Amino acid sequence: MNNFRMNPSDAFKKRNLTKVNFDYEELVGRDLSDTNMRGVNLSNRDIHNADLSCSDLSESDLSGAILFNVKLRGADMRGVNLSNAKLWDAELYGADLRNSNISGADLFYADLRNVDLGDANMRGVNLRHANLTGAILTSVDFTDANYDSDTLDTVSKDMKSVLENKGNLW
């Protein structure tokens, strides 16, 4: 006799979800780790407390999404649209965000350690208390980005000068 019970929050874990319509799906607190969600539309969705670690979200639309306390560690987010998304306390450690649109996003207390942000559009983002230690920041557009001294303490000397010249000290 098998007493296996599937946890409902694991229904999407390690799946190919590229063709799934998430319009009527509750995603708060879901375990979506290690899934293929390439190109999905999650714009303006509330996905807080979800685990999307190691997932492929490349080319997806998460504009305006609420991503409080979301785990995105090691996620492939190349070319993702995170414009105006709210990523308070989000864990993006080691994520690949090259060529992404992150403009206007709120990254308050976000963990951006070792993230690749090469060629990302970060115009007008809120970087207050964000940790960018070890992040790759090649050709990032920080125009009008808001930052604080805590954020400045986590970037290289060269990036400090870029932030100070293009952004706004909070």
DRENDO-1510 file (C-alpha; in Angstrom, 1 decimal, always signed):
<recs>
REC; n; res; u; v; w
REC; 1; MET; +0.0; +0.0; +0.0 .
REC; 2; ASN; +1.4; +3.4; -1.0 .
REC; 3; ASN; +0.7; +6.3; +1.3 .
REC; 4; PHE; +2.1; +8.9; -1.0 .
REC; 5; ARG; +0.3; +12.2; -0.9 .
REC; 6; MET; +1.2; +15.0; -3.2 .
REC; 7; ASN; +1.5; +18.4; -1.6 .
REC; 8; PRO; -0.7; +20.8; -3.6 .
REC; 9; SER; +2.0; +23.4; -3.6 .
REC; 10; ASP; +4.3; +21.0; -5.5 .
REC; 11; ALA; +1.9; +20.6; -8.4 .
REC; 12; PHE; +4.1; +22.8; -10.7 .
REC; 13; LYS; +7.5; +21.8; -9.4 .
REC; 14; LYS; +10.0; +20.7; -12.1 .
REC; 15; ARG; +7.5; +21.0; -14.9 .
REC; 16; ASN; +7.4; +22.5; -18.4 .
REC; 17; LEU; +4.9; +25.3; -18.0 .
REC; 18; THR; +5.7; +27.3; -21.2 .
REC; 19; LYS; +2.2; +26.9; -22.6 .
REC; 20; VAL; +0.2; +27.2; -19.3 .
REC; 21; ASN; -2.3; +30.1; -19.0 .
REC; 22; PHE; -1.8; +31.3; -15.4 .
REC; 23; ASP; -4.7; +33.8; -15.5 .
REC; 24; TYR; -6.8; +31.8; -13.0 .
REC; 25; GLU; -4.0; +30.1; -11.1 .
REC; 26; GLU; -3.2; +31.0; -7.5 .
REC; 27; LEU; +0.6; +31.4; -7.4 .
REC; 28; VAL; +1.1; +32.8; -3.9 .
REC; 29; GLY; +3.5; +30.6; -1.9 .
REC; 30; ARG; +3.8; +28.0; -4.7 .
REC; 31; ASP; +6.9; +25.9; -5.3 .
REC; 32; LEU; +7.7; +26.5; -8.9 .
REC; 33; SER; +11.4; +25.7; -8.5 .
REC; 34; ASP; +13.3; +24.2; -11.4 .
REC; 35; THR; +10.4; +24.7; -13.9 .
REC; 36; ASN; +10.5; +25.8; -17.5 .
REC; 37; MET; +8.4; +29.0; -17.6 .
REC; 38; ARG; +10.1; +30.5; -20.6 .
REC; 39; GLY; +8.0; +33.3; -22.2 .
REC; 40; VAL; +5.1; +33.1; -19.8 .
REC; 41; ASN; +2.9; +36.1; -19.0 .
REC; 42; LEU; +2.7; +36.8; -15.3 .
REC; 43; SER; +2.3; +40.6; -15.6 .
REC; 44; ASN; +0.5; +42.2; -12.7 .
REC; 45; ARG; +0.2; +38.9; -10.8 .
REC; 46; ASP; +0.7; +38.4; -7.0 .
REC; 47; ILE; +3.3; +35.8; -6.7 .
REC; 48; HIS; +4.7; +36.6; -3.2 .
REC; 49; ASN; +6.4; +34.0; -1.1 .
REC; 50; ALA; +6.8; +31.7; -4.1 .
REC; 51; ASP; +9.9; +29.6; -4.9 .
REC; 52; LEU; +11.1; +30.0; -8.5 .
REC; 53; SER; +14.7; +29.0; -7.8 .
REC; 54; CYS; +16.6; +27.6; -10.8 .
REC; 55; SER; +13.6; +28.2; -13.1 .
REC; 56; ASP; +13.8; +29.3; -16.7 .
REC; 57; LEU; +11.8; +32.6; -16.8 .
REC; 58; SER; +13.7; +34.0; -19.8 .
REC; 59; GLU; +11.7; +36.2; -22.1 .
REC; 60; SER; +8.8; +36.2; -19.6 .
REC; 61; ASP; +6.6; +39.2; -18.7 .
REC; 62; LEU; +6.5; +39.9; -15.0 .
REC; 63; SER; +5.9; +43.6; -15.3 .
REC; 64; GLY; +4.0; +45.0; -12.4 .
REC; 65; ALA; +4.1; +41.7; -10.6 .
REC; 66; ILE; +4.2; +41.5; -6.8 .
REC; 67; LEU; +7.2; +39.4; -5.9 .
REC; 68; PHE; +7.7; +40.1; -2.2 .
REC; 69; ASN; +9.9; +37.4; -0.5 .
REC; 70; VAL; +10.2; +35.4; -3.7 .
REC; 71; LYS; +13.1; +33.0; -4.2 .
REC; 72; LEU; +14.7; +33.4; -7.6 .
REC; 73; ARG; +18.1; +32.0; -6.8 .
REC; 74; GLY; +20.0; +30.9; -9.9 .
REC; 75; ALA; +17.0; +31.6; -12.1 .
REC; 76; ASP; +17.5; +32.1; -15.9 .
REC; 77; MET; +15.8; +35.5; -16.4 .
REC; 78; ARG; +17.5; +36.7; -19.5 .
REC; 79; GLY; +15.4; +39.2; -21.4 .
REC; 80; VAL; +12.7; +39.2; -18.7 .
REC; 81; ASN; +10.4; +42.2; -18.3 .
REC; 82; LEU; +10.3; +43.2; -14.6 .
REC; 83; SER; +9.4; +46.8; -15.2 .
REC; 84; ASN; +7.5; +48.3; -12.2 .
REC; 85; ALA; +7.6; +44.9; -10.4 .
REC; 86; LYS; +7.8; +44.9; -6.6 .
REC; 87; LEU; +10.7; +42.7; -5.4 .
REC; 88; TRP; +10.9; +43.5; -1.7 .
REC; 89; ASP; +13.2; +41.1; +0.1 .
REC; 90; ALA; +13.5; +39.0; -3.1 .
REC; 91; GLU; +16.3; +36.5; -3.3 .
REC; 92; LEU; +17.9; +36.7; -6.7 .
REC; 93; TYR; +21.3; +35.4; -5.7 .
REC; 94; GLY; +23.2; +34.1; -8.8 .
REC; 95; ALA; +20.3; +34.8; -11.2 .
REC; 96; ASP; +21.0; +35.7; -14.9 .
REC; 97; LEU; +19.2; +39.0; -15.7 .
REC; 98; ARG; +21.2; +39.9; -18.8 .
REC; 99; ASN; +19.3; +42.2; -21.3 .
REC; 100; SER; +16.3; +42.5; -18.9 .
REC; 101; ASN; +14.0; +45.4; -18.5 .
REC; 102; ILE; +13.9; +46.2; -14.7 .
REC; 103; SER; +13.0; +49.9; -15.1 .
REC; 104; GLY; +10.9; +51.3; -12.3 .
REC; 105; ALA; +11.1; +48.1; -10.3 .
REC; 106; ASP; +11.2; +48.3; -6.5 .
REC; 107; LEU; +14.2; +46.2; -5.3 .
REC; 108; PHE; +14.0; +47.3; -1.6 .
REC; 109; TYR; +16.2; +44.9; +0.4 .
REC; 110; ALA; +16.7; +42.6; -2.6 .
REC; 111; ASP; +19.5; +40.1; -2.6 .
REC; 112; LEU; +21.3; +40.7; -5.9 .
REC; 113; ARG; +24.6; +39.1; -4.9 .
REC; 114; ASN; +26.4; +37.5; -7.9 .
REC; 115; VAL; +23.6; +38.4; -10.3 .
REC; 116; ASP; +24.5; +39.0; -13.9 .
REC; 117; LEU; +22.8; +42.3; -14.8 .
REC; 118; GLY; +24.8; +42.9; -18.0 .
REC; 119; ASP; +23.0; +45.3; -20.4 .
REC; 120; ALA; +20.0; +45.5; -18.1 .
REC; 121; ASN; +17.7; +48.6; -18.1 .
REC; 122; MET; +17.5; +49.7; -14.5 .
REC; 123; ARG; +16.2; +53.2; -15.1 .
REC; 124; GLY; +14.4; +54.6; -12.1 .
REC; 125; VAL; +14.7; +51.4; -10.0 .
REC; 126; ASN; +14.6; +51.6; -6.2 .
REC; 127; LEU; +17.8; +50.0; -4.9 .
REC; 128; ARG; +17.5; +51.1; -1.3 .
REC; 129; HIS; +19.2; +48.5; +0.9 .
REC; 130; ALA; +19.8; +46.2; -2.1 .
REC; 131; ASN; +22.9; +44.0; -1.9 .
REC; 132; LEU; +24.9; +44.0; -5.2 .
REC; 133; THR; +28.0; +42.3; -3.9 .
REC; 134; GLY; +29.7; +40.4; -6.7 .
REC; 135; ALA; +27.0; +41.4; -9.3 .
REC; 136; ILE; +28.1; +41.8; -12.9 .
REC; 137; LEU; +27.0; +45.3; -13.8 .
REC; 138; THR; +28.4; +45.7; -17.4 .
REC; 139; SER; +26.6; +48.4; -19.4 .
REC; 140; VAL; +23.7; +48.7; -16.9 .
REC; 141; ASP; +21.6; +51.8; -17.3 .
REC; 142; PHE; +21.2; +53.3; -13.8 .
REC; 143; THR; +19.7; +56.6; -14.9 .
REC; 144; ASP; +17.4; +58.0; -12.1 .
REC; 145; ALA; +17.9; +54.9; -9.9 .
REC; 146; ASN; +17.4; +55.5; -6.2 .
REC; 147; TYR; +20.0; +54.1; -3.9 .
REC; 148; ASP; +21.3; +54.6; -0.4 .
REC; 149; SER; +24.7; +54.3; +1.4 .
REC; 150; ASP; +24.0; +50.6; +2.2 .
REC; 151; THR; +23.7; +49.9; -1.5 .
REC; 152; LEU; +26.8; +51.9; -2.4 .
REC; 153; ASP; +28.8; +49.8; +0.2 .
REC; 154; THR; +28.1; +46.7; -1.9 .
REC; 155; VAL; +29.3; +47.8; -5.3 .
REC; 156; SER; +32.8; +48.4; -6.8 .
REC; 157; LYS; +34.4; +51.8; -6.8 .
REC; 158; ASP; +33.7; +52.2; -10.5 .
REC; 159; MET; +30.0; +51.4; -10.0 .
REC; 160; LYS; +29.8; +53.8; -7.1 .
REC; 161; SER; +30.7; +56.6; -9.4 .
REC; 162; VAL; +28.2; +55.5; -12.0 .
REC; 163; LEU; +25.4; +55.3; -9.5 .
REC; 164; GLU; +26.4; +58.7; -8.0 .
REC; 165; ASN; +26.5; +60.3; -11.4 .
REC; 166; LYS; +23.3; +58.8; -12.9 .
REC; 167; GLY; +21.2; +57.9; -9.9 .
REC; 168; ASN; +19.7; +59.7; -6.9 .
REC; 169; LEU; +20.9; +59.3; -3.3 .
REC; 170; TRP; +17.9; +58.5; -1.0 .
</recs>
